Amino acid sequence: MTDALTAAALLITAAGILSAVTVCAMSRRIGHALPVLLDFLSAAGLVHLAADVSWNSILVVAAVITVRKVAAIGITVTPRPQP
């Protein structure tokens, strides 16, 4: 079961990178791609946490979620340039 969860976390991470690159290419804005990437990384961290429950895994998931929240706040607070 642990190998399957580790492989699933890796696939989710790869899908997140691919999705973020696609969003960035289509919208040409990193501000739209960053939340997509961080959501996928949060999901991968939680799946990996299910495979390996340790304090290190818990801290990694907490760090990714914290970065996700700070980035979301930074994106909404940053004034957008007018076209």
Secondary structure, 3 states (H helix, E strand, C coil): CHHHHHHHHHHHHHHHHHHHHHHHHHHCCHHHHHHHHHHHHHHHHHHHHHHCCCHHHHHHHHHHHHHHHHHHHHHHHCCCCCC
